Amino acid sequence: MIEAALPGARVQVVDETGAGDHLRATVKAPQFAGLSRIEQHRLVKNAVQSRFDDGSIHALSITTEAANQSR
C-alpha cells in the first residue's frame, strides 16, 4: 500500500508482535524531499489509513528518509 501511494519508495515493514497489527515501517522516498518529518509520516499513514479504519493495524511505528530522485 505504501509503495503504491509513493511510487519509487523503498519500503520495509516488520511485524513487531507476530499478530500483524503492530508494525514498524521504514520508508525512503523521493516524495519526502523538502517535507518535515511530520509531513513525511502523514504521507505514510495516509497510505495505510484504511487498515487503521478497519482495525487490522493497531499501531504503526514509522521511520522516514528522503531518497534521491536519480536512483
PDB file of N, CA, C and O in Angstrom, chain B, residues numbered from 101:
ATOM      1  N   MET B 101       0.827  -1.195   0.000  1.00  0.00           N
ATOM      2  CA  MET B 101       0.000   0.000   0.000  1.00  0.00           C
ATOM      3  C   MET B 101       0.871   1.258   0.000  1.00  0.00           C
ATOM      4  O   MET B 101       0.565   2.233  -0.686  1.00  0.00           O
ATOM      5  N   ILE B 102       1.947   1.226   0.768  1.00  0.00           N
ATOM      6  CA  ILE B 102       2.836   2.390   0.832  1.00  0.00           C
ATOM      7  C   ILE B 102       3.536   2.587  -0.503  1.00  0.00           C
ATOM      8  O   ILE B 102       3.628   3.713  -0.992  1.00  0.00           O
ATOM      9  N   GLU B 103       4.030   1.510  -1.097  1.00  0.00           N
ATOM     10  CA  GLU B 103       4.714   1.613  -2.376  1.00  0.00           C
ATOM     11  C   GLU B 103       3.762   2.104  -3.463  1.00  0.00           C
ATOM     12  O   GLU B 103       4.182   2.847  -4.350  1.00  0.00           O
ATOM     13  N   ALA B 104       2.505   1.711  -3.415  1.00  0.00           N
ATOM     14  CA  ALA B 104       1.521   2.175  -4.399  1.00  0.00           C
ATOM     15  C   ALA B 104       1.252   3.669  -4.233  1.00  0.00           C
ATOM     16  O   ALA B 104       1.078   4.381  -5.222  1.00  0.00           O
ATOM     17  N   ALA B 105       1.216   4.145  -2.992  1.00  0.00           N
ATOM     18  CA  ALA B 105       0.945   5.554  -2.717  1.00  0.00           C
ATOM     19  C   ALA B 105       2.154   6.439  -2.984  1.00  0.00           C
ATOM     20  O   ALA B 105       2.006   7.620  -3.299  1.00  0.00           O
ATOM     21  N   LEU B 106       3.362   5.865  -2.856  1.00  0.00           N
ATOM     22  CA  LEU B 106       4.603   6.617  -3.027  1.00  0.00           C
ATOM     23  C   LEU B 106       5.481   5.892  -4.053  1.00  0.00           C
ATOM     24  O   LEU B 106       6.436   5.212  -3.677  1.00  0.00           O
ATOM     25  N   PRO B 107       5.167   6.032  -5.341  1.00  0.00           N
ATOM     26  CA  PRO B 107       5.942   5.335  -6.373  1.00  0.00           C
ATOM     27  C   PRO B 107       7.436   5.638  -6.258  1.00  0.00           C
ATOM     28  O   PRO B 107       7.835   6.786  -6.064  1.00  0.00           O
ATOM     29  N   GLY B 108       8.240   4.609  -6.378  1.00  0.00           N
ATOM     30  CA  GLY B 108       9.690   4.758  -6.270  1.00  0.00           C
ATOM     31  C   GLY B 108      10.224   4.633  -4.857  1.00  0.00           C
ATOM     32  O   GLY B 108      11.436   4.662  -4.643  1.00  0.00           O
ATOM     33  N   ALA B 109       9.322   4.492  -3.889  1.00  0.00           N
ATOM     34  CA  ALA B 109       9.742   4.365  -2.489  1.00  0.00           C
ATOM     35  C   ALA B 109      10.345   2.990  -2.247  1.00  0.00           C
ATOM     36  O   ALA B 109       9.970   1.997  -2.872  1.00  0.00           O
ATOM     37  N   ARG B 110      11.293   2.970  -1.318  1.00  0.00           N
ATOM     38  CA  ARG B 110      11.821   1.705  -0.804  1.00  0.00           C
ATOM     39  C   ARG B 110      11.217   1.529   0.578  1.00  0.00           C
ATOM     40  O   ARG B 110      11.392   2.371   1.458  1.00  0.00           O
ATOM     41  N   VAL B 111      10.510   0.430   0.757  1.00  0.00           N
ATOM     42  CA  VAL B 111       9.723   0.221   1.969  1.00  0.00           C
ATOM     43  C   VAL B 111      10.093  -1.109   2.611  1.00  0.00           C
ATOM     44  O   VAL B 111      10.203  -2.133   1.938  1.00  0.00           O
ATOM     45  N   GLN B 112      10.281  -1.070   3.919  1.00  0.00           N
ATOM     46  CA  GLN B 112      10.466  -2.293   4.690  1.00  0.00           C
ATOM     47  C   GLN B 112       9.461  -2.246   5.840  1.00  0.00           C
ATOM     48  O   GLN B 112       9.427  -1.288   6.612  1.00  0.00           O
ATOM     49  N   VAL B 113       8.650  -3.290   5.938  1.00  0.00           N
ATOM     50  CA  VAL B 113       7.665  -3.368   7.007  1.00  0.00           C
ATOM     51  C   VAL B 113       7.962  -4.615   7.836  1.00  0.00           C
ATOM     52  O   VAL B 113       8.137  -5.707   7.296  1.00  0.00           O
ATOM     53  N   VAL B 114       8.016  -4.437   9.151  1.00  0.00           N
ATOM     54  CA  VAL B 114       8.294  -5.531  10.078  1.00  0.00           C
ATOM     55  C   VAL B 114       7.103  -5.673  11.019  1.00  0.00           C
ATOM     56  O   VAL B 114       6.609  -4.691  11.573  1.00  0.00           O
ATOM     57  N   ASP B 115       6.652  -6.913  11.188  1.00  0.00           N
ATOM     58  CA  ASP B 115       5.593  -7.230  12.136  1.00  0.00           C
ATOM     59  C   ASP B 115       6.253  -7.363  13.511  1.00  0.00           C
ATOM     60  O   ASP B 115       7.003  -8.307  13.757  1.00  0.00           O
ATOM     61  N   GLU B 116       5.975  -6.433  14.381  1.00  0.00           N
ATOM     62  CA  GLU B 116       6.659  -6.373  15.675  1.00  0.00           C
ATOM     63  C   GLU B 116       6.194  -7.439  16.673  1.00  0.00           C
ATOM     64  O   GLU B 116       6.956  -7.830  17.557  1.00  0.00           O
ATOM     65  N   THR B 117       4.961  -7.908  16.540  1.00  0.00           N
ATOM     66  CA  THR B 117       4.425  -8.821  17.544  1.00  0.00           C
ATOM     67  C   THR B 117       4.077 -10.205  17.009  1.00  0.00           C
ATOM     68  O   THR B 117       3.821 -11.125  17.786  1.00  0.00           O
ATOM     69  N   GLY B 118       4.065 -10.356  15.687  1.00  0.00           N
ATOM     70  CA  GLY B 118       3.664 -11.614  15.087  1.00  0.00           C
ATOM     71  C   GLY B 118       2.167 -11.722  14.857  1.00  0.00           C
ATOM     72  O   GLY B 118       1.698 -12.698  14.272  1.00  0.00           O
ATOM     73  N   ALA B 119       1.416 -10.732  15.307  1.00  0.00           N
ATOM     74  CA  ALA B 119      -0.037 -10.743  15.134  1.00  0.00           C
ATOM     75  C   ALA B 119      -0.478  -9.938  13.913  1.00  0.00           C
ATOM     76  O   ALA B 119      -1.646  -9.986  13.527  1.00  0.00           O
ATOM     77  N   GLY B 120       0.452  -9.198  13.305  1.00  0.00           N
ATOM     78  CA  GLY B 120       0.134  -8.428  12.112  1.00  0.00           C
ATOM     79  C   GLY B 120      -0.546  -7.098  12.364  1.00  0.00           C
ATOM     80  O   GLY B 120      -0.921  -6.408  11.416  1.00  0.00           O
ATOM     81  N   ASP B 121      -0.713  -6.722  13.630  1.00  0.00           N
ATOM     82  CA  ASP B 121      -1.411  -5.467  13.910  1.00  0.00           C
ATOM     83  C   ASP B 121      -0.523  -4.389  14.529  1.00  0.00           C
ATOM     84  O   ASP B 121      -0.966  -3.252  14.690  1.00  0.00           O
ATOM     85  N   HIS B 122       0.715  -4.721  14.878  1.00  0.00           N
ATOM     86  CA  HIS B 122       1.699  -3.761  15.375  1.00  0.00           C
ATOM     87  C   HIS B 122       2.895  -3.827  14.428  1.00  0.00           C
ATOM     88  O   HIS B 122       3.659  -4.793  14.441  1.00  0.00           O
ATOM     89  N   LEU B 123       3.044  -2.797  13.613  1.00  0.00           N
ATOM     90  CA  LEU B 123       4.037  -2.819  12.544  1.00  0.00           C
ATOM     91  C   LEU B 123       5.047  -1.701  12.684  1.00  0.00           C
ATOM     92  O   LEU B 123       4.782  -0.667  13.297  1.00  0.00           O
ATOM     93  N   ARG B 124       6.219  -1.934  12.097  1.00  0.00           N
ATOM     94  CA  ARG B 124       7.255  -0.903  12.002  1.00  0.00           C
ATOM     95  C   ARG B 124       7.587  -0.758  10.524  1.00  0.00           C
ATOM     96  O   ARG B 124       7.943  -1.732   9.861  1.00  0.00           O
ATOM     97  N   ALA B 125       7.469   0.465  10.009  1.00  0.00           N
ATOM     98  CA  ALA B 125       7.746   0.724   8.598  1.00  0.00           C
ATOM     99  C   ALA B 125       8.924   1.681   8.473  1.00  0.00           C
ATOM    100  O   ALA B 125       8.980   2.720   9.132  1.00  0.00           O
ATOM    101  N   THR B 126       9.860   1.305   7.613  1.00  0.00           N
ATOM    102  CA  THR B 126      10.969   2.178   7.251  1.00  0.00           C
ATOM    103  C   THR B 126      10.760   2.515   5.782  1.00  0.00           C
ATOM    104  O   THR B 126      10.694   1.626   4.933  1.00  0.00           O
ATOM    105  N   VAL B 127      10.657   3.815   5.490  1.00  0.00           N
ATOM    106  CA  VAL B 127      10.314   4.242   4.144  1.00  0.00           C
ATOM    107  C   VAL B 127      11.304   5.301   3.673  1.00  0.00           C
ATOM    108  O   VAL B 127      11.521   6.308   4.346  1.00  0.00           O
ATOM    109  N   LYS B 128      11.896   5.060   2.516  1.00  0.00           N
ATOM    110  CA  LYS B 128      12.786   6.019   1.880  1.00  0.00           C
ATOM    111  C   LYS B 128      12.150   6.366   0.538  1.00  0.00           C
ATOM    112  O   LYS B 128      12.009   5.502  -0.328  1.00  0.00           O
ATOM    113  N   ALA B 129      11.764   7.638   0.366  1.00  0.00           N
ATOM    114  CA  ALA B 129      11.015   8.021  -0.826  1.00  0.00           C
ATOM    115  C   ALA B 129      11.414   9.397  -1.331  1.00  0.00           C
ATOM    116  O   ALA B 129      11.686  10.297  -0.536  1.00  0.00           O
ATOM    117  N   PRO B 130      11.449   9.567  -2.640  1.00  0.00           N
ATOM    118  CA  PRO B 130      11.774  10.882  -3.194  1.00  0.00           C
ATOM    119  C   PRO B 130      10.699  11.924  -2.867  1.00  0.00           C
ATOM    120  O   PRO B 130      10.992  13.119  -2.843  1.00  0.00           O
ATOM    121  N   GLN B 131       9.476  11.493  -2.617  1.00  0.00           N
ATOM    122  CA  GLN B 131       8.392  12.415  -2.296  1.00  0.00           C
ATOM    123  C   GLN B 131       8.608  13.142  -0.974  1.00  0.00           C
ATOM    124  O   GLN B 131       7.950  14.148  -0.710  1.00  0.00           O
ATOM    125  N   PHE B 132       9.513  12.653  -0.147  1.00  0.00           N
ATOM    126  CA  PHE B 132       9.767  13.261   1.156  1.00  0.00           C
ATOM    127  C   PHE B 132      10.679  14.486   1.082  1.00  0.00           C
ATOM    128  O   PHE B 132      10.782  15.234   2.054  1.00  0.00           O
ATOM    129  N   ALA B 133      11.334  14.699  -0.044  1.00  0.00           N
ATOM    130  CA  ALA B 133      12.271  15.827  -0.178  1.00  0.00           C
ATOM    131  C   ALA B 133      11.561  17.141   0.147  1.00  0.00           C
ATOM    132  O   ALA B 133      10.506  17.445  -0.409  1.00  0.00           O
ATOM    133  N   GLY B 134      12.151  17.903   1.043  1.00  0.00           N
ATOM    134  CA  GLY B 134      11.624  19.210   1.413  1.00  0.00           C
ATOM    135  C   GLY B 134      10.472  19.179   2.406  1.00  0.00           C
ATOM    136  O   GLY B 134       9.973  20.233   2.798  1.00  0.00           O
ATOM    137  N   LEU B 135      10.045  18.003   2.817  1.00  0.00           N
ATOM    138  CA  LEU B 135       8.945  17.897   3.773  1.00  0.00           C
ATOM    139  C   LEU B 135       9.475  17.726   5.191  1.00  0.00           C
ATOM    140  O   LEU B 135      10.555  17.174   5.400  1.00  0.00           O
ATOM    141  N   SER B 136       8.708  18.202   6.153  1.00  0.00           N
ATOM    142  CA  SER B 136       9.063  17.973   7.554  1.00  0.00           C
ATOM    143  C   SER B 136       8.847  16.505   7.883  1.00  0.00           C
ATOM    144  O   SER B 136       8.175  15.792   7.137  1.00  0.00           O
ATOM    145  N   ARG B 137       9.402  16.058   8.975  1.00  0.00           N
ATOM    146  CA  ARG B 137       9.228  14.672   9.418  1.00  0.00           C
ATOM    147  C   ARG B 137       7.744  14.363   9.618  1.00  0.00           C
ATOM    148  O   ARG B 137       7.280  13.283   9.252  1.00  0.00           O
ATOM    149  N   ILE B 138       7.007  15.298  10.191  1.00  0.00           N
ATOM    150  CA  ILE B 138       5.572  15.088  10.410  1.00  0.00           C
ATOM    151  C   ILE B 138       4.848  14.922   9.079  1.00  0.00           C
ATOM    152  O   ILE B 138       3.992  14.048   8.949  1.00  0.00           O
ATOM    153  N   GLU B 139       5.176  15.739   8.098  1.00  0.00           N
ATOM    154  CA  GLU B 139       4.543  15.623   6.779  1.00  0.00           C
ATOM    155  C   GLU B 139       4.887  14.286   6.112  1.00  0.00           C
ATOM    156  O   GLU B 139       4.041  13.676   5.459  1.00  0.00           O
ATOM    157  N   GLN B 140       6.129  13.840   6.281  1.00  0.00           N
ATOM    158  CA  GLN B 140       6.534  12.544   5.732  1.00  0.00           C
ATOM    159  C   GLN B 140       5.721  11.416   6.366  1.00  0.00           C
ATOM    160  O   GLN B 140       5.226  10.526   5.674  1.00  0.00           O
ATOM    161  N   HIS B 141       5.594  11.467   7.678  1.00  0.00           N
ATOM    162  CA  HIS B 141       4.851  10.433   8.399  1.00  0.00           C
ATOM    163  C   HIS B 141       3.376  10.447   8.013  1.00  0.00           C
ATOM    164  O   HIS B 141       2.744   9.394   7.931  1.00  0.00           O
ATOM    165  N   ARG B 142       2.826  11.643   7.774  1.00  0.00           N
ATOM    166  CA  ARG B 142       1.426  11.736   7.342  1.00  0.00           C
ATOM    167  C   ARG B 142       1.210  11.039   6.005  1.00  0.00           C
ATOM    168  O   ARG B 142       0.205  10.354   5.815  1.00  0.00           O
ATOM    169  N   LEU B 143       2.152  11.210   5.078  1.00  0.00           N
ATOM    170  CA  LEU B 143       2.030  10.542   3.781  1.00  0.00           C
ATOM    171  C   LEU B 143       1.976   9.025   3.960  1.00  0.00           C
ATOM    172  O   LEU B 143       1.174   8.347   3.318  1.00  0.00           O
ATOM    173  N   VAL B 144       2.828   8.502   4.831  1.00  0.00           N
ATOM    174  CA  VAL B 144       2.850   7.059   5.073  1.00  0.00           C
ATOM    175  C   VAL B 144       1.552   6.616   5.747  1.00  0.00           C
ATOM    176  O   VAL B 144       0.932   5.641   5.323  1.00  0.00           O
ATOM    177  N   LYS B 145       1.146   7.320   6.780  1.00  0.00           N
ATOM    178  CA  LYS B 145      -0.078   6.930   7.490  1.00  0.00           C
ATOM    179  C   LYS B 145      -1.296   7.026   6.588  1.00  0.00           C
ATOM    180  O   LYS B 145      -2.181   6.173   6.658  1.00  0.00           O
ATOM    181  N   ASN B 146      -1.359   8.046   5.741  1.00  0.00           N
ATOM    182  CA  ASN B 146      -2.482   8.164   4.807  1.00  0.00           C
ATOM    183  C   ASN B 146      -2.546   6.969   3.861  1.00  0.00           C
ATOM    184  O   ASN B 146      -3.632   6.540   3.470  1.00  0.00           O
ATOM    185  N   ALA B 147      -1.384   6.433   3.495  1.00  0.00           N
ATOM    186  CA  ALA B 147      -1.333   5.293   2.582  1.00  0.00           C
ATOM    187  C   ALA B 147      -1.968   4.039   3.185  1.00  0.00           C
ATOM    188  O   ALA B 147      -2.489   3.195   2.456  1.00  0.00           O
ATOM    189  N   VAL B 148      -1.926   3.917   4.498  1.00  0.00           N
ATOM    190  CA  VAL B 148      -2.459   2.715   5.158  1.00  0.00           C
ATOM    191  C   VAL B 148      -3.675   3.020   6.037  1.00  0.00           C
ATOM    192  O   VAL B 148      -4.091   2.174   6.829  1.00  0.00           O
ATOM    193  N   GLN B 149      -4.237   4.202   5.907  1.00  0.00           N
ATOM    194  CA  GLN B 149      -5.341   4.620   6.772  1.00  0.00           C
ATOM    195  C   GLN B 149      -6.508   3.640   6.758  1.00  0.00           C
ATOM    196  O   GLN B 149      -7.146   3.423   7.788  1.00  0.00           O
ATOM    197  N   SER B 150      -6.791   3.049   5.607  1.00  0.00           N
ATOM    198  CA  SER B 150      -7.923   2.114   5.545  1.00  0.00           C
ATOM    199  C   SER B 150      -7.707   0.916   6.460  1.00  0.00           C
ATOM    200  O   SER B 150      -8.673   0.351   6.972  1.00  0.00           O
ATOM    201  N   ARG B 151      -6.452   0.517   6.674  1.00  0.00           N
ATOM    202  CA  ARG B 151      -6.149  -0.603   7.574  1.00  0.00           C
ATOM    203  C   ARG B 151      -6.335  -0.209   9.041  1.00  0.00           C
ATOM    204  O   ARG B 151      -6.689  -1.047   9.870  1.00  0.00           O
ATOM    205  N   PHE B 152      -6.095   1.068   9.361  1.00  0.00           N
ATOM    206  CA  PHE B 152      -6.401   1.552  10.708  1.00  0.00           C
ATOM    207  C   PHE B 152      -7.919   1.596  10.892  1.00  0.00           C
ATOM    208  O   PHE B 152      -8.447   1.207  11.934  1.00  0.00           O
ATOM    209  N   ASP B 153      -8.605   2.080   9.855  1.00  0.00           N
ATOM    210  CA  ASP B 153     -10.059   2.222   9.927  1.00  0.00           C
ATOM    211  C   ASP B 153     -10.761   0.886  10.125  1.00  0.00           C
ATOM    212  O   ASP B 153     -11.748   0.804  10.855  1.00  0.00           O
ATOM    213  N   ASP B 154     -10.250  -0.177   9.469  1.00  0.00           N
ATOM    214  CA  ASP B 154     -10.905  -1.481   9.615  1.00  0.00           C
ATOM    215  C   ASP B 154     -10.361  -2.289  10.794  1.00  0.00           C
ATOM    216  O   ASP B 154     -10.820  -3.402  11.049  1.00  0.00           O
ATOM    217  N   GLY B 155      -9.375  -1.725  11.518  1.00  0.00           N
ATOM    218  CA  GLY B 155      -8.856  -2.357  12.721  1.00  0.00           C
ATOM    219  C   GLY B 155      -7.766  -3.394  12.496  1.00  0.00           C
ATOM    220  O   GLY B 155      -7.294  -4.005  13.455  1.00  0.00           O
ATOM    221  N   SER B 156      -7.355  -3.606  11.245  1.00  0.00           N
ATOM    222  CA  SER B 156      -6.330  -4.616  11.010  1.00  0.00           C
ATOM    223  C   SER B 156      -4.938  -4.142  11.424  1.00  0.00           C
ATOM    224  O   SER B 156      -4.054  -4.963  11.668  1.00  0.00           O
ATOM    225  N   ILE B 157      -4.735  -2.825  11.506  1.00  0.00           N
ATOM    226  CA  ILE B 157      -3.499  -2.268  12.074  1.00  0.00           C
ATOM    227  C   ILE B 157      -3.891  -1.486  13.315  1.00  0.00           C
ATOM    228  O   ILE B 157      -4.773  -0.628  13.279  1.00  0.00           O
ATOM    229  N   HIS B 158      -3.216  -1.800  14.416  1.00  0.00           N
ATOM    230  CA  HIS B 158      -3.464  -1.090  15.669  1.00  0.00           C
ATOM    231  C   HIS B 158      -2.375  -0.043  15.923  1.00  0.00           C
ATOM    232  O   HIS B 158      -2.661   1.039  16.437  1.00  0.00           O
ATOM    233  N   ALA B 159      -1.132  -0.362  15.565  1.00  0.00           N
ATOM    234  CA  ALA B 159      -0.013   0.545  15.811  1.00  0.00           C
ATOM    235  C   ALA B 159       0.968   0.469  14.651  1.00  0.00           C
ATOM    236  O   ALA B 159       1.224  -0.602  14.101  1.00  0.00           O
ATOM    237  N   LEU B 160       1.515   1.635  14.289  1.00  0.00           N
ATOM    238  CA  LEU B 160       2.499   1.704  13.222  1.00  0.00           C
ATOM    239  C   LEU B 160       3.605   2.669  13.628  1.00  0.00           C
ATOM    240  O   LEU B 160       3.368   3.863  13.809  1.00  0.00           O
ATOM    241  N   SER B 161       4.807   2.140  13.768  1.00  0.00           N
ATOM    242  CA  SER B 161       5.990   2.949  14.032  1.00  0.00           C
ATOM    243  C   SER B 161       6.605   3.281  12.676  1.00  0.00           C
ATOM    244  O   SER B 161       6.803   2.390  11.850  1.00  0.00           O
ATOM    245  N   ILE B 162       6.907   4.555  12.443  1.00  0.00           N
ATOM    246  CA  ILE B 162       7.366   4.983  11.124  1.00  0.00           C
ATOM    247  C   ILE B 162       8.725   5.662  11.223  1.00  0.00           C
ATOM    248  O   ILE B 162       8.944   6.520  12.078  1.00  0.00           O
ATOM    249  N   THR B 163       9.636   5.265  10.334  1.00  0.00           N
ATOM    250  CA  THR B 163      10.917   5.934  10.134  1.00  0.00           C
ATOM    251  C   THR B 163      10.970   6.319   8.665  1.00  0.00           C
ATOM    252  O   THR B 163      10.729   5.484   7.794  1.00  0.00           O
ATOM    253  N   THR B 164      11.286   7.589   8.383  1.00  0.00           N
ATOM    254  CA  THR B 164      11.311   8.049   7.003  1.00  0.00           C
ATOM    255  C   THR B 164      12.622   8.727   6.661  1.00  0.00           C
ATOM    256  O   THR B 164      13.352   9.209   7.528  1.00  0.00           O
ATOM    257  N   GLU B 165      12.896   8.747   5.360  1.00  0.00           N
ATOM    258  CA  GLU B 165      14.095   9.408   4.842  1.00  0.00           C
ATOM    259  C   GLU B 165      13.822   9.772   3.390  1.00  0.00           C
ATOM    260  O   GLU B 165      13.228   8.993   2.645  1.00  0.00           O
ATOM    261  N   ALA B 166      14.262  10.964   2.996  1.00  0.00           N
ATOM    262  CA  ALA B 166      14.120  11.371   1.593  1.00  0.00           C
ATOM    263  C   ALA B 166      15.142  10.638   0.752  1.00  0.00           C
ATOM    264  O   ALA B 166      16.310  10.534   1.128  1.00  0.00           O
ATOM    265  N   ALA B 167      14.701  10.131  -0.387  1.00  0.00           N
ATOM    266  CA  ALA B 167      15.590   9.421  -1.318  1.00  0.00           C
ATOM    267  C   ALA B 167      15.941  10.351  -2.455  1.00  0.00           C
ATOM    268  O   ALA B 167      15.166  11.239  -2.810  1.00  0.00           O
ATOM    269  N   ASN B 168      17.118  10.143  -3.024  1.00  0.00           N
ATOM    270  CA  ASN B 168      17.497  10.888  -4.215  1.00  0.00           C
ATOM    271  C   ASN B 168      16.613  10.421  -5.368  1.00  0.00           C
ATOM    272  O   ASN B 168      16.396   9.222  -5.547  1.00  0.00           O
ATOM    273  N   GLN B 169      16.106  11.371  -6.147  1.00  0.00           N
ATOM    274  CA  GLN B 169      15.244  11.008  -7.249  1.00  0.00           C
ATOM    275  C   GLN B 169      16.010  10.379  -8.398  1.00  0.00           C
ATOM    276  O   GLN B 169      15.397   9.735  -9.250  1.00  0.00           O
ATOM    277  N   SER B 170      17.314  10.537  -8.455  1.00  0.00           N
ATOM    278  CA  SER B 170      18.102   9.989  -9.549  1.00  0.00           C
ATOM    279  C   SER B 170      18.295   8.486  -9.431  1.00  0.00           C
ATOM    280  O   SER B 170      18.738   7.846 -10.385  1.00  0.00           O
ATOM    281  N   ARG B 171      17.973   7.916  -8.286  1.00  0.00           N
ATOM    282  CA  ARG B 171      18.171   6.467  -8.076  1.00  0.00           C
ATOM    283  C   ARG B 171      17.033   5.656  -8.588  1.00  0.00           C
ATOM    284  O   ARG B 171      17.053   4.429  -8.485  1.00  0.00           O
TER     285      ARG B 171
END
